[in-house]
Amino acid sequence: MAGGSRRAALRAQALAALRSGGAVEPPRTPSGERVEDGYVVRSVAGTASARPYRCPGCDQELPAGTPHVVAWPEGRPGDRRHWHTACWSARGRRGVKVHRSKNAPRYG
């Protein structure tokens, strides 16, 4: 592999395996992603978030530049949600956040 990159060597190996009809390794989960309780979870550094999001756990805003967690159900990346790291960790201990209008009665 002198003079070439490891990535180029792996790409050439996969291409040769496809041409010869050999098996190719299944795609790996990208680094930084993990699977928890049927959700794919990715930690996002503060520098990587460019806009504010609303946390579904506490219904508060995640300001731009805040480290947080992005989670979505396996196989449904369109359902991504951005959570505070603490809210994601506490999701099993909390109930569903009830959304009320401003004029709705709080109790009863």
Biopython code that builds the backbone (N, CA, C, O; Angstrom):
import numpy as np
from Bio.PDB.StructureBuilder import StructureBuilder

atoms = [
    (1, "MET", "N", (0.821, -1.185, 0.000)),
    (1, "MET", "CA", (0.000, 0.000, 0.000)),
    (1, "MET", "C", (0.869, 1.254, 0.000)),
    (1, "MET", "O", (0.418, 2.318, 0.424)),
    (2, "ALA", "N", (2.056, 1.144, -0.450)),
    (2, "ALA", "CA", (2.956, 2.291, -0.492)),
    (2, "ALA", "C", (2.459, 3.300, -1.515)),
    (2, "ALA", "O", (2.139, 2.947, -2.650)),
    (3, "GLY", "N", (2.400, 4.561, -1.100)),
    (3, "GLY", "CA", (2.009, 5.620, -2.005)),
    (3, "GLY", "C", (0.509, 5.859, -2.090)),
    (3, "GLY", "O", (0.087, 6.864, -2.663)),
    (4, "GLY", "N", (-0.306, 4.975, -1.543)),
    (4, "GLY", "CA", (-1.762, 5.150, -1.614)),
    (4, "GLY", "C", (-2.361, 5.276, -0.231)),
    (4, "GLY", "O", (-1.705, 5.020, 0.778)),
    (5, "SER", "N", (-3.599, 5.668, -0.205)),
    (5, "SER", "CA", (-4.269, 5.792, 1.082)),
    (5, "SER", "C", (-4.985, 4.495, 1.428)),
    (5, "SER", "O", (-5.270, 3.675, 0.556)),
    (6, "ARG", "N", (-5.265, 4.325, 2.689)),
    (6, "ARG", "CA", (-5.984, 3.133, 3.144)),
    (6, "ARG", "C", (-7.393, 3.111, 2.563)),
    (6, "ARG", "O", (-7.899, 2.057, 2.177)),
    (7, "ARG", "N", (-8.015, 4.274, 2.504)),
    (7, "ARG", "CA", (-9.369, 4.348, 1.958)),
    (7, "ARG", "C", (-9.401, 3.901, 0.496)),
    (7, "ARG", "O", (-10.304, 3.172, 0.087)),
    (8, "ALA", "N", (-8.419, 4.339, -0.285)),
    (8, "ALA", "CA", (-8.360, 3.943, -1.692)),
    (8, "ALA", "C", (-8.140, 2.436, -1.819)),
    (8, "ALA", "O", (-8.708, 1.800, -2.707)),
    (9, "ALA", "N", (-7.328, 1.867, -0.942)),
    (9, "ALA", "CA", (-7.086, 0.426, -0.984)),
    (9, "ALA", "C", (-8.359, -0.349, -0.635)),
    (9, "ALA", "O", (-8.662, -1.356, -1.275)),
    (10, "LEU", "N", (-9.095, 0.103, 0.359)),
    (10, "LEU", "CA", (-10.348, -0.558, 0.724)),
    (10, "LEU", "C", (-11.389, -0.437, -0.387)),
    (10, "LEU", "O", (-12.122, -1.387, -0.663)),
    (11, "ARG", "N", (-11.449, 0.722, -1.016)),
    (11, "ARG", "CA", (-12.380, 0.916, -2.129)),
    (11, "ARG", "C", (-12.040, -0.019, -3.288)),
    (11, "ARG", "O", (-12.932, -0.621, -3.885)),
    (12, "ALA", "N", (-10.747, -0.140, -3.604)),
    (12, "ALA", "CA", (-10.321, -1.033, -4.684)),
    (12, "ALA", "C", (-10.626, -2.489, -4.339)),
    (12, "ALA", "O", (-11.016, -3.262, -5.214)),
    (13, "GLN", "N", (-10.452, -2.867, -3.073)),
    (13, "GLN", "CA", (-10.748, -4.235, -2.629)),
    (13, "GLN", "C", (-12.247, -4.533, -2.760)),
    (13, "GLN", "O", (-12.627, -5.613, -3.213)),
    (14, "ALA", "N", (-13.088, -3.589, -2.368)),
    (14, "ALA", "CA", (-14.539, -3.779, -2.471)),
    (14, "ALA", "C", (-14.975, -3.856, -3.927)),
    (14, "ALA", "O", (-15.849, -4.654, -4.266)),
    (15, "LEU", "N", (-14.384, -3.044, -4.789)),
    (15, "LEU", "CA", (-14.712, -3.072, -6.204)),
    (15, "LEU", "C", (-14.308, -4.403, -6.830)),
    (15, "LEU", "O", (-15.050, -4.966, -7.636)),
    (16, "ALA", "N", (-13.131, -4.905, -6.457)),
    (16, "ALA", "CA", (-12.680, -6.204, -6.974)),
    (16, "ALA", "C", (-13.595, -7.324, -6.502)),
    (16, "ALA", "O", (-13.871, -8.251, -7.264)),
    (17, "ALA", "N", (-14.073, -7.260, -5.257)),
    (17, "ALA", "CA", (-14.980, -8.282, -4.737)),
    (17, "ALA", "C", (-16.316, -8.236, -5.470)),
    (17, "ALA", "O", (-16.903, -9.284, -5.740)),
    (18, "LEU", "N", (-16.805, -7.044, -5.796)),
    (18, "LEU", "CA", (-18.061, -6.934, -6.537)),
    (18, "LEU", "C", (-17.931, -7.513, -7.944)),
    (18, "LEU", "O", (-18.827, -8.209, -8.423)),
    (19, "ARG", "N", (-16.813, -7.220, -8.597)),
    (19, "ARG", "CA", (-16.605, -7.718, -9.960)),
    (19, "ARG", "C", (-16.477, -9.234, -10.008)),
    (19, "ARG", "O", (-16.919, -9.870, -10.964)),
    (20, "SER", "N", (-15.870, -9.812, -8.969)),
    (20, "SER", "CA", (-15.676, -11.265, -8.959)),
    (20, "SER", "C", (-16.880, -12.004, -8.372)),
    (20, "SER", "O", (-16.895, -13.234, -8.345)),
    (21, "GLY", "N", (-17.888, -11.266, -7.904)),
    (21, "GLY", "CA", (-19.073, -11.909, -7.346)),
    (21, "GLY", "C", (-18.897, -12.315, -5.893)),
    (21, "GLY", "O", (-19.743, -13.027, -5.352)),
    (22, "GLY", "N", (-17.852, -11.893, -5.264)),
    (22, "GLY", "CA", (-17.597, -12.225, -3.860)),
    (22, "GLY", "C", (-18.453, -11.384, -2.929)),
    (22, "GLY", "O", (-19.085, -10.411, -3.338)),
    (23, "ALA", "N", (-18.454, -11.782, -1.688)),
    (23, "ALA", "CA", (-19.247, -11.065, -0.686)),
    (23, "ALA", "C", (-18.530, -9.795, -0.255)),
    (23, "ALA", "O", (-17.304, -9.754, -0.149)),
    (24, "VAL", "N", (-19.307, -8.786, -0.016)),
    (24, "VAL", "CA", (-18.782, -7.518, 0.472)),
    (24, "VAL", "C", (-19.284, -7.344, 1.896)),
    (24, "VAL", "O", (-20.416, -7.719, 2.202)),
    (25, "GLU", "N", (-18.457, -6.782, 2.771)),
    (25, "GLU", "CA", (-18.851, -6.574, 4.162)),
    (25, "GLU", "C", (-20.084, -5.681, 4.223)),
    (25, "GLU", "O", (-20.207, -4.746, 3.432)),
    (26, "PRO", "N", (-21.002, -5.958, 5.154)),
    (26, "PRO", "CA", (-22.172, -5.088, 5.294)),
    (26, "PRO", "C", (-21.736, -3.703, 5.763)),
    (26, "PRO", "O", (-20.700, -3.564, 6.413)),
    (27, "PRO", "N", (-22.518, -2.687, 5.437)),
    (27, "PRO", "CA", (-22.127, -1.338, 5.864)),
    (27, "PRO", "C", (-22.130, -1.224, 7.383)),
    (27, "PRO", "O", (-23.003, -1.759, 8.067)),
    (28, "ARG", "N", (-21.138, -0.518, 7.884)),
    (28, "ARG", "CA", (-21.026, -0.332, 9.331)),
    (28, "ARG", "C", (-21.798, 0.903, 9.751)),
    (28, "ARG", "O", (-22.048, 1.801, 8.946)),
    (29, "THR", "N", (-22.172, 0.937, 11.023)),
    (29, "THR", "CA", (-22.777, 2.138, 11.576)),
    (29, "THR", "C", (-21.703, 3.214, 11.612)),
    (29, "THR", "O", (-20.597, 2.954, 12.086)),
    (30, "PRO", "N", (-21.999, 4.418, 11.123)),
    (30, "PRO", "CA", (-20.984, 5.469, 11.152)),
    (30, "PRO", "C", (-20.469, 5.711, 12.568)),
    (30, "PRO", "O", (-21.183, 5.513, 13.551)),
    (31, "SER", "N", (-19.225, 6.140, 12.643)),
    (31, "SER", "CA", (-18.643, 6.377, 13.957)),
    (31, "SER", "C", (-19.420, 7.474, 14.668)),
    (31, "SER", "O", (-19.873, 8.438, 14.050)),
    (32, "GLY", "N", (-19.564, 7.312, 15.962)),
    (32, "GLY", "CA", (-20.307, 8.276, 16.747)),
    (32, "GLY", "C", (-21.779, 7.933, 16.881)),
    (32, "GLY", "O", (-22.481, 8.539, 17.691)),
    (33, "GLU", "N", (-22.262, 6.968, 16.099)),
    (33, "GLU", "CA", (-23.656, 6.557, 16.206)),
    (33, "GLU", "C", (-23.737, 5.247, 16.968)),
    (33, "GLU", "O", (-22.860, 4.390, 16.864)),
    (34, "ARG", "N", (-24.813, 5.112, 17.739)),
    (34, "ARG", "CA", (-25.051, 3.876, 18.473)),
    (34, "ARG", "C", (-26.550, 3.605, 18.437)),
    (34, "ARG", "O", (-27.338, 4.496, 18.120)),
    (35, "VAL", "N", (-26.938, 2.387, 18.758)),
    (35, "VAL", "CA", (-28.349, 2.023, 18.775)),
    (35, "VAL", "C", (-28.765, 1.782, 20.219)),
    (35, "VAL", "O", (-28.153, 0.977, 20.922)),
    (36, "GLU", "N", (-29.818, 2.490, 20.664)),
    (36, "GLU", "CA", (-30.353, 2.347, 22.018)),
    (36, "GLU", "C", (-31.856, 2.172, 21.930)),
    (36, "GLU", "O", (-32.544, 3.044, 21.398)),
    (37, "ASP", "N", (-32.376, 1.081, 22.431)),
    (37, "ASP", "CA", (-33.826, 0.850, 22.517)),
    (37, "ASP", "C", (-34.539, 1.093, 21.192)),
    (37, "ASP", "O", (-35.627, 1.669, 21.178)),
    (38, "GLY", "N", (-33.951, 0.667, 20.088)),
    (38, "GLY", "CA", (-34.596, 0.833, 18.787)),
    (38, "GLY", "C", (-34.397, 2.191, 18.152)),
    (38, "GLY", "O", (-34.981, 2.473, 17.105)),
    (39, "TYR", "N", (-33.588, 3.038, 18.759)),
    (39, "TYR", "CA", (-33.290, 4.356, 18.211)),
    (39, "TYR", "C", (-31.810, 4.433, 17.853)),
    (39, "TYR", "O", (-30.960, 3.909, 18.573)),
    (40, "VAL", "N", (-31.513, 5.082, 16.746)),
    (40, "VAL", "CA", (-30.134, 5.400, 16.395)),
    (40, "VAL", "C", (-29.837, 6.734, 17.049)),
    (40, "VAL", "O", (-30.593, 7.693, 16.892)),
    (41, "VAL", "N", (-28.734, 6.795, 17.784)),
    (41, "VAL", "CA", (-28.405, 7.983, 18.573)),
    (41, "VAL", "C", (-27.040, 8.501, 18.147)),
    (41, "VAL", "O", (-26.085, 7.735, 18.018)),
    (42, "ARG", "N", (-26.957, 9.803, 17.932)),
    (42, "ARG", "CA", (-25.691, 10.433, 17.571)),
    (42, "ARG", "C", (-25.472, 11.643, 18.475)),
    (42, "ARG", "O", (-26.372, 12.468, 18.635)),
    (43, "SER", "N", (-24.302, 11.752, 19.057)),
    (43, "SER", "CA", (-23.954, 12.934, 19.850)),
    (43, "SER", "C", (-23.421, 14.004, 18.905)),
    (43, "SER", "O", (-22.619, 13.717, 18.016)),
    (44, "VAL", "N", (-23.870, 15.229, 19.104)),
    (44, "VAL", "CA", (-23.469, 16.339, 18.245)),
    (44, "VAL", "C", (-22.687, 17.339, 19.084)),
    (44, "VAL", "O", (-23.147, 17.763, 20.144)),
    (45, "ALA", "N", (-21.512, 17.711, 18.609)),
    (45, "ALA", "CA", (-20.700, 18.721, 19.299)),
    (45, "ALA", "C", (-21.353, 20.086, 19.130)),
    (45, "ALA", "O", (-22.102, 20.309, 18.178)),
    (46, "GLY", "N", (-21.077, 20.968, 20.026)),
    (46, "GLY", "CA", (-21.668, 22.297, 19.958)),
    (46, "GLY", "C", (-21.290, 23.064, 18.708)),
    (46, "GLY", "O", (-22.091, 23.842, 18.189)),
    (47, "THR", "N", (-20.082, 22.854, 18.222)),
    (47, "THR", "CA", (-19.639, 23.584, 17.034)),
    (47, "THR", "C", (-20.331, 23.092, 15.772)),
    (47, "THR", "O", (-20.342, 23.794, 14.760)),
    (48, "ALA", "N", (-20.912, 21.890, 15.817)),
    (48, "ALA", "CA", (-21.542, 21.320, 14.632)),
    (48, "ALA", "C", (-23.002, 21.748, 14.481)),
    (48, "ALA", "O", (-23.587, 21.554, 13.416)),
    (49, "SER", "N", (-23.597, 22.320, 15.517)),
    (49, "SER", "CA", (-24.999, 22.729, 15.405)),
    (49, "SER", "C", (-25.060, 24.198, 15.015)),
    (49, "SER", "O", (-24.540, 25.065, 15.717)),
    (50, "ALA", "N", (-25.701, 24.459, 13.892)),
    (50, "ALA", "CA", (-25.704, 25.817, 13.349)),
    (50, "ALA", "C", (-27.008, 26.563, 13.581)),
    (50, "ALA", "O", (-27.064, 27.774, 13.367)),
    (51, "ARG", "N", (-28.053, 25.878, 14.011)),
    (51, "ARG", "CA", (-29.331, 26.544, 14.207)),
    (51, "ARG", "C", (-30.003, 26.036, 15.470)),
    (51, "ARG", "O", (-29.642, 24.969, 15.967)),
    (52, "PRO", "N", (-30.961, 26.763, 15.996)),
    (52, "PRO", "CA", (-31.654, 26.307, 17.216)),
    (52, "PRO", "C", (-32.656, 25.201, 16.900)),
    (52, "PRO", "O", (-33.198, 25.143, 15.796)),
    (53, "TYR", "N", (-32.897, 24.336, 17.862)),
    (53, "TYR", "CA", (-33.869, 23.248, 17.753)),
    (53, "TYR", "C", (-34.746, 23.258, 18.998)),
    (53, "TYR", "O", (-34.418, 23.930, 19.976)),
    (54, "ARG", "N", (-35.846, 22.531, 18.977)),
    (54, "ARG", "CA", (-36.733, 22.401, 20.124)),
    (54, "ARG", "C", (-36.616, 20.975, 20.637)),
    (54, "ARG", "O", (-36.845, 20.024, 19.890)),
    (55, "CYS", "N", (-36.259, 20.819, 21.915)),
    (55, "CYS", "CA", (-36.098, 19.504, 22.540)),
    (55, "CYS", "C", (-37.482, 18.912, 22.804)),
    (55, "CYS", "O", (-38.306, 19.567, 23.443)),
    (56, "PRO", "N", (-37.766, 17.685, 22.330)),
    (56, "PRO", "CA", (-39.073, 17.077, 22.593)),
    (56, "PRO", "C", (-39.222, 16.598, 24.034)),
    (56, "PRO", "O", (-40.340, 16.334, 24.475)),
    (57, "GLY", "N", (-38.131, 16.479, 24.773)),
    (57, "GLY", "CA", (-38.198, 16.003, 26.146)),
    (57, "GLY", "C", (-38.693, 17.047, 27.118)),
    (57, "GLY", "O", (-39.458, 16.735, 28.031)),
    (58, "CYS", "N", (-38.260, 18.301, 26.932)),
    (58, "CYS", "CA", (-38.637, 19.362, 27.869)),
    (58, "CYS", "C", (-39.351, 20.517, 27.190)),
    (58, "CYS", "O", (-39.805, 21.448, 27.855)),
    (59, "ASP", "N", (-39.454, 20.459, 25.855)),
    (59, "ASP", "CA", (-40.113, 21.494, 25.065)),
    (59, "ASP", "C", (-39.414, 22.841, 25.191)),
    (59, "ASP", "O", (-40.044, 23.884, 25.013)),
    (60, "GLN", "N", (-38.119, 22.830, 25.495)),
    (60, "GLN", "CA", (-37.327, 24.059, 25.567)),
    (60, "GLN", "C", (-36.435, 24.145, 24.335)),
    (60, "GLN", "O", (-36.194, 23.142, 23.664)),
    (61, "GLU", "N", (-35.957, 25.325, 24.045)),
    (61, "GLU", "CA", (-35.119, 25.529, 22.878)),
    (61, "GLU", "C", (-33.682, 25.098, 23.141)),
    (61, "GLU", "O", (-33.130, 25.346, 24.213)),
    (62, "LEU", "N", (-33.084, 24.443, 22.139)),
    (62, "LEU", "CA", (-31.654, 24.128, 22.149)),
    (62, "LEU", "C", (-30.982, 25.233, 21.334)),
    (62, "LEU", "O", (-31.105, 25.231, 20.109)),
    (63, "PRO", "N", (-30.284, 26.168, 21.957)),
    (63, "PRO", "CA", (-29.657, 27.241, 21.184)),
    (63, "PRO", "C", (-28.581, 26.695, 20.238)),
    (63, "PRO", "O", (-27.999, 25.638, 20.484)),
    (64, "ALA", "N", (-28.334, 27.420, 19.178)),
    (64, "ALA", "CA", (-27.269, 27.037, 18.245)),
    (64, "ALA", "C", (-25.942, 27.003, 18.992)),
    (64, "ALA", "O", (-25.679, 27.860, 19.836)),
    (65, "GLY", "N", (-25.118, 26.028, 18.689)),
    (65, "GLY", "CA", (-23.814, 25.912, 19.330)),
    (65, "GLY", "C", (-23.828, 25.132, 20.633)),
    (65, "GLY", "O", (-22.823, 25.109, 21.342)),
    (66, "THR", "N", (-24.950, 24.487, 20.967)),
    (66, "THR", "CA", (-25.054, 23.708, 22.199)),
    (66, "THR", "C", (-24.845, 22.234, 21.893)),
    (66, "THR", "O", (-25.490, 21.708, 20.985)),
    (67, "PRO", "N", (-23.960, 21.543, 22.622)),
    (67, "PRO", "CA", (-23.831, 20.100, 22.412)),
    (67, "PRO", "C", (-25.147, 19.404, 22.778)),
    (67, "PRO", "O", (-25.771, 19.744, 23.783)),
    (68, "HIS", "N", (-25.567, 18.432, 21.964)),
    (68, "HIS", "CA", (-26.822, 17.745, 22.208)),
    (68, "HIS", "C", (-26.813, 16.364, 21.556)),
    (68, "HIS", "O", (-25.786, 15.926, 21.038)),
    (69, "VAL", "N", (-27.944, 15.689, 21.583)),
    (69, "VAL", "CA", (-28.087, 14.340, 21.037)),
    (69, "VAL", "C", (-29.145, 14.378, 19.942)),
    (69, "VAL", "O", (-30.182, 15.023, 20.093)),
    (70, "VAL", "N", (-28.879, 13.685, 18.841)),
    (70, "VAL", "CA", (-29.861, 13.524, 17.776)),
    (70, "VAL", "C", (-30.265, 12.058, 17.770)),
    (70, "VAL", "O", (-29.403, 11.180, 17.741)),
    (71, "ALA", "N", (-31.573, 11.780, 17.797)),
    (71, "ALA", "CA", (-32.062, 10.399, 17.838)),
    (71, "ALA", "C", (-33.206, 10.243, 16.850)),
    (71, "ALA", "O", (-33.995, 11.163, 16.636)),
    (72, "TRP", "N", (-33.277, 9.039, 16.245)),
    (72, "TRP", "CA", (-34.378, 8.716, 15.343)),
    (72, "TRP", "C", (-34.622, 7.220, 15.391)),
    (72, "TRP", "O", (-33.701, 6.452, 15.671)),
    (73, "PRO", "N", (-35.881, 6.783, 15.114)),
    (73, "PRO", "CA", (-36.166, 5.350, 15.096)),
    (73, "PRO", "C", (-35.362, 4.675, 13.987)),
    (73, "PRO", "O", (-35.147, 5.259, 12.925)),
    (74, "GLU", "N", (-34.925, 3.455, 14.238)),
    (74, "GLU", "CA", (-34.136, 2.731, 13.238)),
    (74, "GLU", "C", (-34.907, 2.644, 11.930)),
    (74, "GLU", "O", (-36.090, 2.303, 11.920)),
    (75, "GLY", "N", (-34.241, 2.950, 10.841)),
    (75, "GLY", "CA", (-34.842, 2.870, 9.521)),
    (75, "GLY", "C", (-35.700, 4.068, 9.141)),
    (75, "GLY", "O", (-36.267, 4.086, 8.048)),
    (76, "ARG", "N", (-35.812, 5.060, 10.002)),
    (76, "ARG", "CA", (-36.623, 6.247, 9.709)),
    (76, "ARG", "C", (-35.840, 7.520, 9.993)),
    (76, "ARG", "O", (-36.190, 8.255, 10.917)),
    (77, "PRO", "N", (-34.789, 7.802, 9.226)),
    (77, "PRO", "CA", (-33.969, 8.985, 9.499)),
    (77, "PRO", "C", (-34.723, 10.300, 9.309)),
    (77, "PRO", "O", (-34.263, 11.342, 9.774)),
    (78, "GLY", "N", (-35.866, 10.270, 8.639)),
    (78, "GLY", "CA", (-36.651, 11.483, 8.484)),
    (78, "GLY", "C", (-37.319, 11.923, 9.780)),
    (78, "GLY", "O", (-37.778, 13.060, 9.885)),
    (79, "ASP", "N", (-37.377, 11.026, 10.775)),
    (79, "ASP", "CA", (-37.999, 11.332, 12.069)),
    (79, "ASP", "C", (-36.969, 11.740, 13.114)),
    (79, "ASP", "O", (-37.158, 11.487, 14.304)),
    (80, "ARG", "N", (-35.873, 12.375, 12.674)),
    (80, "ARG", "CA", (-34.824, 12.812, 13.604)),
    (80, "ARG", "C", (-35.354, 13.857, 14.554)),
    (80, "ARG", "O", (-36.150, 14.716, 14.175)),
    (81, "ARG", "N", (-34.907, 13.777, 15.796)),
    (81, "ARG", "CA", (-35.244, 14.783, 16.805)),
    (81, "ARG", "C", (-33.979, 15.146, 17.571)),
    (81, "ARG", "O", (-33.137, 14.290, 17.841)),
    (82, "HIS", "N", (-33.856, 16.416, 17.915)),
    (82, "HIS", "CA", (-32.690, 16.927, 18.639)),
    (82, "HIS", "C", (-33.075, 17.087, 20.105)),
    (82, "HIS", "O", (-34.023, 17.800, 20.433)),
    (83, "TRP", "N", (-32.331, 16.418, 20.985)),
    (83, "TRP", "CA", (-32.622, 16.386, 22.420)),
    (83, "TRP", "C", (-31.461, 16.985, 23.205)),
    (83, "TRP", "O", (-30.305, 16.891, 22.790)),
    (84, "HIS", "N", (-31.781, 17.612, 24.358)),
    (84, "HIS", "CA", (-30.732, 17.901, 25.335)),
    (84, "HIS", "C", (-30.166, 16.547, 25.771)),
    (84, "HIS", "O", (-30.907, 15.566, 25.839)),
    (85, "THR", "N", (-28.906, 16.483, 26.056)),
    (85, "THR", "CA", (-28.298, 15.223, 26.480)),
    (85, "THR", "C", (-28.952, 14.714, 27.759)),
    (85, "THR", "O", (-29.205, 13.515, 27.879)),
    (86, "ALA", "N", (-29.228, 15.587, 28.709)),
    (86, "ALA", "CA", (-29.871, 15.177, 29.968)),
    (86, "ALA", "C", (-31.301, 14.708, 29.726)),
    (86, "ALA", "O", (-31.751, 13.757, 30.366)),
    (87, "CYS", "N", (-32.018, 15.350, 28.826)),
    (87, "CYS", "CA", (-33.399, 14.944, 28.533)),
    (87, "CYS", "C", (-33.419, 13.563, 27.889)),
    (87, "CYS", "O", (-34.292, 12.751, 28.196)),
    (88, "TRP", "N", (-32.457, 13.285, 26.991)),
    (88, "TRP", "CA", (-32.399, 11.964, 26.367)),
    (88, "TRP", "C", (-32.102, 10.901, 27.425)),
    (88, "TRP", "O", (-32.685, 9.817, 27.397)),
    (89, "SER", "N", (-31.206, 11.207, 28.347)),
    (89, "SER", "CA", (-30.865, 10.251, 29.397)),
    (89, "SER", "C", (-32.037, 9.997, 30.335)),
    (89, "SER", "O", (-32.171, 8.894, 30.865)),
    (90, "ALA", "N", (-32.882, 10.993, 30.549)),
    (90, "ALA", "CA", (-33.991, 10.888, 31.498)),
    (90, "ALA", "C", (-35.312, 10.520, 30.832)),
    (90, "ALA", "O", (-36.349, 10.547, 31.495)),
    (91, "ARG", "N", (-35.313, 10.179, 29.553)),
    (91, "ARG", "CA", (-36.568, 9.947, 28.843)),
    (91, "ARG", "C", (-37.394, 8.809, 29.432)),
    (91, "ARG", "O", (-38.619, 8.823, 29.308)),
    (92, "GLY", "N", (-36.761, 7.823, 30.069)),
    (92, "GLY", "CA", (-37.485, 6.707, 30.669)),
    (92, "GLY", "C", (-38.151, 7.065, 31.986)),
    (92, "GLY", "O", (-39.098, 6.399, 32.406)),
    (93, "ARG", "N", (-37.664, 8.112, 32.639)),
    (93, "ARG", "CA", (-38.206, 8.514, 33.944)),
    (93, "ARG", "C", (-39.277, 9.595, 33.824)),
    (93, "ARG", "O", (-39.958, 9.910, 34.800)),
    (94, "ARG", "N", (-39.424, 10.155, 32.640)),
    (94, "ARG", "CA", (-40.365, 11.255, 32.455)),
    (94, "ARG", "C", (-41.595, 10.791, 31.707)),
    (94, "ARG", "O", (-41.560, 9.810, 30.964)),
    (95, "GLY", "N", (-42.684, 11.511, 31.917)),
    (95, "GLY", "CA", (-43.893, 11.263, 31.149)),
    (95, "GLY", "C", (-43.868, 12.093, 29.881)),
    (95, "GLY", "O", (-42.898, 12.799, 29.606)),
    (96, "VAL", "N", (-44.929, 12.005, 29.122)),
    (96, "VAL", "CA", (-45.029, 12.776, 27.901)),
    (96, "VAL", "C", (-45.315, 14.228, 28.250)),
    (96, "VAL", "O", (-46.131, 14.513, 29.127)),
    (97, "LYS", "N", (-44.654, 15.129, 27.574)),
    (97, "LYS", "CA", (-44.881, 16.556, 27.785)),
    (97, "LYS", "C", (-46.203, 16.933, 27.133)),
    (97, "LYS", "O", (-46.360, 16.786, 25.921)),
    (98, "VAL", "N", (-47.167, 17.424, 27.936)),
    (98, "VAL", "CA", (-48.489, 17.785, 27.441)),
    (98, "VAL", "C", (-48.439, 19.209, 26.912)),
    (98, "VAL", "O", (-48.019, 20.126, 27.618)),
    (99, "HIS", "N", (-48.864, 19.391, 25.685)),
    (99, "HIS", "CA", (-48.888, 20.717, 25.081)),
    (99, "HIS", "C", (-50.287, 21.298, 25.227)),
    (99, "HIS", "O", (-51.260, 20.696, 24.772)),
    (100, "ARG", "N", (-50.394, 22.457, 25.855)),
    (100, "ARG", "CA", (-51.663, 23.129, 26.040)),
    (100, "ARG", "C", (-51.598, 24.508, 25.384)),
    (100, "ARG", "O", (-50.527, 25.095, 25.230)),
    (101, "SER", "N", (-52.738, 24.991, 25.014)),
    (101, "SER", "CA", (-52.771, 26.372, 24.507)),
    (101, "SER", "C", (-52.648, 27.320, 25.706)),
    (101, "SER", "O", (-52.781, 26.894, 26.853)),
    (102, "LYS", "N", (-52.401, 28.571, 25.443)),
    (102, "LYS", "CA", (-52.219, 29.548, 26.526)),
    (102, "LYS", "C", (-53.488, 29.739, 27.363)),
    (102, "LYS", "O", (-53.410, 30.036, 28.555)),
    (103, "ASN", "N", (-54.643, 29.570, 26.739)),
    (103, "ASN", "CA", (-55.898, 29.822, 27.443)),
    (103, "ASN", "C", (-56.518, 28.570, 28.034)),
    (103, "ASN", "O", (-57.580, 28.652, 28.651)),
    (104, "ALA", "N", (-55.898, 27.425, 27.868)),
    (104, "ALA", "CA", (-56.474, 26.179, 28.378)),
    (104, "ALA", "C", (-56.297, 26.126, 29.887)),
    (104, "ALA", "O", (-55.297, 26.613, 30.414)),
    (105, "PRO", "N", (-57.271, 25.533, 30.590)),
    (105, "PRO", "CA", (-57.118, 25.394, 32.046)),
    (105, "PRO", "C", (-55.964, 24.460, 32.378)),
    (105, "PRO", "O", (-55.802, 23.422, 31.735)),
    (106, "ARG", "N", (-55.176, 24.810, 33.356)),
    (106, "ARG", "CA", (-54.016, 24.009, 33.720)),
    (106, "ARG", "C", (-54.427, 22.738, 34.457)),
    (106, "ARG", "O", (-53.844, 21.681, 34.215)),
    (107, "TYR", "N", (-55.408, 22.812, 35.342)),
    (107, "TYR", "CA", (-55.838, 21.655, 36.109)),
    (107, "TYR", "C", (-57.328, 21.425, 35.831)),
    (107, "TYR", "O", (-58.116, 22.363, 35.715)),
    (108, "GLY", "N", (-57.676, 20.145, 35.730)),
    (108, "GLY", "CA", (-59.102, 19.835, 35.623)),
    (108, "GLY", "C", (-59.621, 19.602, 34.276)),
    (108, "GLY", "O", (-60.812, 19.336, 34.112)),
]
sb = StructureBuilder()
sb.init_structure("model")
sb.init_model(0)
sb.init_chain("A")
sb.init_seg("    ")
for serial, (resi, resn, name, xyz) in enumerate(atoms, 1):
    if name == "N":
        sb.init_residue(resn, " ", resi, " ")
    sb.init_atom(name, np.array(xyz, "f"), 0.0, 1.0, " ", f" {name:<3s}", serial, name[0])
structure = sb.get_structure()
